[in-house]
Amino acid sequence: MAAGLMAVSLADFDFTLSPDRIAQSPARPRDAARLLCVRDGAMSDHIVRELPDLLRPGDLLVANDTRVIPAQLTGFRGKARIGITLDQPRADGTWHALARNARRLRMGDELRFDNDGELAATVTARDPDGGVTLRFNQADEAFVSALRRAGALALPPYIRRPDGPEPADAVDYQTVFAMHDGAAAAPTAGLHFTPALLAALEARGIREATLTLHVGAGTFLPVRADDVTRHQIHAERGIITTATARAINNARAAGGRIVAVGTTSLRLLETAANDDGTIGEFAGETSLFILPGYRFRAVDVLMTNFHLPRSTLFMLVCAFAGTSAMRSLKSP
């Protein structure tokens, strides 16, 4: 829940979005995607490849290096078919997951996810909202390998794939920064980067650091409360290393700006930030919900995608750049 705020109406973040404004496949090459620069109320059109010219030497780009896993699973308890979407890894090795037909599940139930039983899990807890906690029979690389065979990508609902994910999606839905398995959904702002763009940024004197926030399936869930301050964001697990924290603090001390690649990077940075904007090492969960009126401490520049109406992500960018400015960009 957003803390310390008066009631905020969900209708303030609503607008009509034409379906033809939602890309169903990426620009090729990725850095050929269109880029709108919003600065001090002024707007200008660019492409992502021009990003080095829009930033300054000494700026620090902070990207999310989570790797998307095939989080969509079909489980069987006897003959009962249960749809499972992995949400978040837990520190104790279990997984929080969203379950269709969750009322069929009980504590101690065993689920198998393939015919030979190589991948199976035990239900260790249930949430009142349809979530479950699962303990799998595999761990580490064995779990990831089994998941690749049994699972499928959990693509966002606005990406239309009537027959399921296509082979190209496995590559298209992974960022150039991806290193650490654990995300149910991609940190999509990072999808526009290429090795050539990163090299151009480095040549311009713009450095790069990464953090890890495992984006959960809860990012797809709609806001249903008319007063959005009553909405509860699902917690996501994140890590900021000592090296990344040092790079951020050094860049800020030298007069550089902190450029968050995506709302996931921004939320974790703001979670870990001290009042003076410095960052410390962090390992834990964040459920930070950012609404207009929030005072940003760590992030100076945000690179993000356009977002759906009534979504928590659209609310965040309204907080960062102004609600009136963001609503002026809505689909006609």
C-alpha positions as CSV (number, residue, x, y, z in Angstrom):
1,M,0.0,0.0,0.0
2,A,1.2,3.5,-0.7
3,A,2.1,5.1,2.6
4,G,1.3,8.6,3.8
5,L,-1.0,9.6,1.0
6,M,-4.6,10.8,0.9
7,A,-7.1,8.9,-1.3
8,V,-6.2,8.9,-5.0
9,S,-8.9,8.0,-7.6
10,L,-8.2,5.2,-10.0
11,A,-10.1,7.2,-12.6
12,D,-7.2,9.8,-12.6
13,F,-5.1,7.2,-14.4
14,D,-7.6,6.0,-16.9
15,F,-7.5,6.7,-20.7
16,T,-8.5,5.0,-23.9
17,L,-5.8,2.9,-25.4
18,S,-6.3,1.6,-28.9
19,P,-5.1,-2.0,-29.3
20,D,-3.1,-1.1,-32.5
21,R,-0.8,1.0,-30.3
22,I,0.5,-2.1,-28.5
23,A,3.4,-3.6,-30.4
24,Q,3.2,-7.4,-30.8
25,S,6.8,-7.9,-31.8
26,P,9.9,-5.8,-31.2
27,A,11.6,-3.3,-33.4
28,R,14.5,-4.9,-35.3
29,P,17.2,-4.0,-34.4
30,R,16.1,-3.4,-30.9
31,D,17.7,0.1,-30.7
32,A,15.7,1.2,-33.7
33,A,12.6,1.6,-31.4
34,R,11.1,5.0,-31.1
35,L,12.0,7.1,-28.1
36,L,10.2,10.1,-26.7
37,C,12.3,12.4,-24.6
38,V,10.3,14.4,-21.9
39,R,12.5,17.1,-20.3
40,D,11.3,20.1,-18.3
41,G,7.9,19.9,-20.0
42,A,9.3,19.8,-23.5
43,M,9.0,16.7,-25.7
44,S,11.1,15.6,-28.7
45,D,11.1,12.4,-30.9
46,H,14.1,10.2,-31.2
47,I,15.1,6.5,-31.5
48,V,16.7,4.5,-28.8
49,R,20.0,4.5,-30.7
50,E,20.3,8.2,-30.0
51,L,20.3,7.7,-26.3
52,P,24.0,8.5,-25.9
53,D,23.3,12.0,-27.2
54,L,20.5,12.5,-24.8
55,L,22.6,11.6,-21.7
56,R,25.7,13.3,-20.3
57,P,29.3,12.0,-19.8
58,G,29.4,10.9,-16.1
59,D,25.9,9.7,-16.0
60,L,25.4,6.1,-14.7
61,L,22.9,3.7,-16.3
62,V,21.5,1.3,-13.8
63,A,19.7,-1.8,-15.4
64,N,18.0,-4.9,-14.1
65,D,20.0,-8.1,-14.9
66,T,17.2,-10.6,-14.0
67,R,16.7,-13.4,-16.4
68,V,13.2,-14.4,-17.4
69,I,12.3,-18.1,-16.7
70,P,9.6,-20.1,-18.3
71,A,7.2,-19.5,-15.4
72,Q,4.0,-20.8,-16.9
73,L,3.4,-24.4,-15.8
74,T,0.6,-26.9,-16.0
75,G,0.4,-29.0,-12.9
76,F,-1.5,-32.2,-12.2
77,R,-2.8,-33.5,-8.9
78,G,-4.1,-36.9,-9.9
79,K,-6.3,-36.1,-12.8
80,A,-7.0,-32.5,-11.8
81,R,-5.3,-29.9,-14.0
82,I,-3.9,-26.8,-12.2
83,G,-2.5,-23.8,-14.0
84,I,0.5,-22.4,-12.2
85,T,2.4,-19.2,-12.8
86,L,5.6,-18.8,-10.8
87,D,5.8,-15.4,-9.1
88,Q,8.7,-15.0,-6.8
89,P,11.6,-17.1,-5.5
90,R,11.8,-17.1,-1.7
91,A,14.9,-17.0,0.5
92,D,14.2,-20.5,1.8
93,G,14.2,-22.0,-1.6
94,T,10.4,-22.2,-2.1
95,W,8.5,-20.3,-4.7
96,H,5.4,-18.2,-4.4
97,A,3.1,-18.8,-7.4
98,L,-0.3,-17.8,-8.7
99,A,-2.7,-20.7,-9.2
100,R,-5.8,-21.1,-11.3
101,N,-8.3,-23.4,-9.6
102,A,-6.4,-22.7,-6.4
103,R,-9.4,-23.8,-4.3
104,R,-8.6,-27.4,-5.4
105,L,-5.3,-27.2,-3.7
106,R,-4.6,-28.1,0.0
107,M,-1.5,-28.0,2.2
108,G,0.7,-31.1,1.4
109,D,-0.7,-31.7,-2.1
110,E,1.7,-33.0,-4.6
111,L,1.8,-31.5,-8.1
112,R,3.7,-33.0,-11.0
113,F,4.6,-31.0,-14.1
114,D,5.7,-33.6,-16.6
115,N,4.9,-37.2,-17.4
116,D,8.0,-38.7,-15.8
117,G,7.7,-36.8,-12.6
118,E,11.1,-35.1,-13.1
119,L,9.7,-31.8,-12.0
120,A,7.2,-31.9,-9.0
121,A,6.3,-29.7,-6.1
122,T,4.6,-29.8,-2.7
123,V,2.1,-27.1,-1.6
124,T,3.4,-25.7,1.6
125,A,1.1,-22.7,2.1
126,R,-2.0,-21.1,0.5
127,D,-2.9,-17.4,0.3
128,P,-6.5,-16.1,0.5
129,D,-6.1,-14.4,-2.9
130,G,-5.2,-17.5,-4.9
131,G,-1.5,-17.6,-4.3
132,V,0.4,-20.7,-3.1
133,T,3.8,-21.5,-1.9
134,L,5.5,-24.5,-3.6
135,R,8.6,-26.5,-2.7
136,F,10.1,-28.2,-5.8
137,N,11.9,-31.4,-5.9
138,Q,14.7,-29.8,-7.8
139,A,17.0,-26.9,-7.0
140,D,19.6,-24.7,-8.6
141,E,20.7,-25.7,-12.2
142,A,18.7,-28.9,-12.1
143,F,15.5,-26.9,-11.3
144,V,16.2,-24.4,-14.1
145,S,16.9,-27.2,-16.6
146,A,13.7,-29.0,-15.7
147,L,11.7,-25.8,-15.8
148,R,13.0,-25.1,-19.4
149,R,11.6,-28.5,-20.5
150,A,8.3,-28.3,-18.6
151,G,7.4,-24.5,-18.6
152,A,6.5,-21.8,-21.0
153,L,7.0,-18.0,-21.0
154,A,4.3,-16.1,-19.1
155,L,3.9,-13.4,-21.7
156,P,2.0,-10.2,-20.7
157,P,-1.8,-10.5,-21.4
158,Y,-1.6,-7.6,-23.9
159,I,0.8,-9.7,-26.1
160,R,-1.6,-11.7,-28.3
161,R,-0.4,-15.3,-28.7
162,P,-3.6,-17.4,-29.1
163,D,-1.5,-20.6,-29.7
164,G,1.0,-19.9,-27.0
165,P,4.5,-18.4,-27.1
166,E,6.3,-18.5,-30.4
167,P,10.0,-19.8,-30.7
168,A,11.3,-16.2,-31.2
169,D,9.7,-15.0,-28.0
170,A,12.3,-16.9,-25.9
171,V,15.0,-14.5,-27.4
172,D,12.9,-11.4,-27.9
173,Y,11.6,-11.4,-24.3
174,Q,15.1,-11.5,-22.7
175,T,17.3,-8.4,-22.2
176,V,21.0,-8.0,-23.1
177,F,21.6,-7.5,-19.4
178,A,20.1,-10.9,-18.3
179,M,22.3,-12.9,-15.9
180,H,20.3,-14.2,-12.9
181,D,17.4,-16.6,-13.4
182,G,14.2,-15.7,-11.5
183,A,11.8,-13.3,-13.3
184,A,8.3,-14.3,-14.4
185,A,8.2,-11.2,-16.6
186,A,10.9,-9.2,-18.4
187,P,12.1,-5.8,-17.2
188,T,10.9,-4.5,-20.6
189,A,12.8,-1.2,-20.8
190,G,16.0,-3.2,-21.0
191,L,14.7,-5.0,-24.2
192,H,15.7,-2.0,-26.3
193,F,19.4,-2.2,-25.6
194,T,22.0,-3.9,-27.9
195,P,25.7,-4.5,-27.5
196,A,26.4,-1.7,-30.1
197,L,24.3,0.8,-28.0
198,L,26.1,-0.2,-24.8
199,A,29.4,0.4,-26.6
200,A,28.3,3.8,-27.8
201,L,27.2,4.8,-24.3
202,E,30.6,3.7,-22.9
203,A,32.4,5.7,-25.6
204,R,30.3,8.8,-24.6
205,G,31.5,8.4,-21.0
206,I,28.3,6.9,-19.7
207,R,28.9,4.0,-17.4
208,E,26.8,1.0,-16.6
209,A,25.8,-0.8,-13.4
210,T,23.3,-3.6,-12.7
211,L,21.0,-4.7,-9.9
212,T,18.7,-7.6,-9.7
213,L,14.9,-7.4,-9.2
214,H,13.0,-10.6,-10.1
215,V,9.9,-9.3,-11.7
216,G,6.9,-11.3,-10.5
217,A,3.7,-12.3,-12.2
218,G,1.9,-9.9,-9.9
219,T,3.0,-7.1,-12.2
220,F,0.2,-8.2,-14.6
221,L,-2.5,-8.0,-11.9
222,P,-5.0,-5.1,-12.3
223,V,-5.7,-2.4,-9.8
224,R,-9.3,-3.0,-8.6
225,A,-9.6,-0.5,-5.7
226,D,-11.2,2.8,-6.6
227,D,-8.9,4.4,-4.1
228,V,-5.6,3.3,-5.4
229,T,-3.8,3.9,-2.1
230,R,-5.6,0.7,-0.9
231,H,-4.0,-1.4,-3.6
232,Q,-1.3,-3.8,-2.3
233,I,1.6,-4.4,-4.7
234,H,3.1,-7.9,-4.6
235,A,6.5,-8.0,-3.0
236,E,9.5,-8.7,-5.3
237,R,12.9,-9.9,-4.3
238,G,15.9,-7.7,-5.2
239,I,19.6,-7.4,-4.7
240,I,22.0,-4.4,-5.0
241,T,25.6,-5.4,-4.5
242,T,28.3,-3.5,-2.7
243,A,30.0,-2.8,-6.1
244,T,26.8,-1.4,-7.6
245,A,26.0,0.8,-4.6
246,R,29.6,2.1,-4.7
247,A,29.3,2.9,-8.4
248,I,26.0,4.8,-7.8
249,N,27.3,6.8,-4.9
250,N,30.6,7.7,-6.8
251,A,28.7,8.8,-9.8
252,R,26.4,11.0,-7.8
253,A,29.3,12.5,-5.8
254,A,31.1,13.4,-9.1
255,G,28.0,15.2,-10.4
256,G,26.6,12.4,-12.6
257,R,23.0,11.5,-12.9
258,I,21.5,8.1,-12.0
259,V,19.6,6.8,-15.0
260,A,17.2,4.0,-14.1
261,V,16.5,1.6,-17.0
262,G,12.9,0.7,-16.3
263,T,10.5,1.0,-13.4
264,T,11.9,-2.2,-11.8
265,S,15.3,-0.6,-11.4
266,L,13.8,2.6,-10.1
267,R,11.6,0.9,-7.5
268,L,14.6,-1.1,-6.1
269,L,16.9,2.0,-6.1
270,E,14.2,4.0,-4.3
271,T,13.7,1.2,-1.8
272,A,17.4,1.1,-0.9
273,A,18.0,4.8,-0.9
274,N,18.9,6.9,2.1
275,D,17.4,10.3,2.6
276,D,20.4,11.9,0.9
277,G,20.0,9.7,-2.1
278,T,23.0,7.5,-1.4
279,I,22.5,3.7,-1.8
280,G,23.6,0.9,0.4
281,E,24.0,-2.8,-0.3
282,F,20.5,-4.4,-0.3
283,A,19.1,-7.9,-0.3
284,G,15.4,-8.4,0.4
285,E,11.9,-7.6,-0.8
286,T,10.3,-4.5,-2.0
287,S,6.6,-3.7,-2.3
288,L,7.2,0.0,-2.8
289,F,4.1,1.6,-4.5
290,I,4.9,5.0,-6.0
291,L,2.2,7.5,-6.7
292,P,2.2,11.3,-7.5
293,G,3.5,13.2,-4.5
294,Y,6.3,10.7,-3.9
295,R,9.7,12.4,-3.3
296,F,12.4,10.7,-5.5
297,R,15.7,10.3,-3.7
298,A,17.9,8.1,-5.9
299,V,16.9,8.4,-9.5
300,D,17.4,11.5,-11.8
301,V,16.4,10.0,-15.2
302,L,14.0,7.2,-16.1
303,M,13.9,5.3,-19.3
304,T,10.7,3.3,-19.5
305,N,8.1,2.0,-21.9
306,F,4.6,3.4,-22.4
307,H,2.2,1.7,-19.9
308,L,-1.3,0.5,-19.7
309,P,-4.1,2.8,-18.3
310,R,-5.0,2.2,-14.6
311,S,-1.7,0.3,-14.0
312,T,0.7,0.9,-11.1
313,L,3.4,1.4,-13.7
314,F,1.5,4.3,-15.3
315,M,1.0,5.8,-11.8
316,L,4.7,5.6,-11.2
317,V,5.6,7.5,-14.4
318,C,3.0,10.1,-13.5
319,A,4.7,10.5,-10.2
320,F,8.1,10.9,-12.0
321,A,7.1,13.2,-14.9
322,G,3.8,14.7,-14.0
323,T,0.3,13.3,-14.5
324,S,-0.8,16.0,-17.0
325,A,2.3,15.4,-19.1
326,M,1.8,11.7,-19.2
327,R,-1.9,11.8,-19.9
328,S,-1.1,14.1,-22.9
329,L,0.7,11.1,-24.4
330,K,-2.4,8.9,-24.3
331,S,-3.6,7.1,-27.5
332,P,-6.0,9.2,-29.5
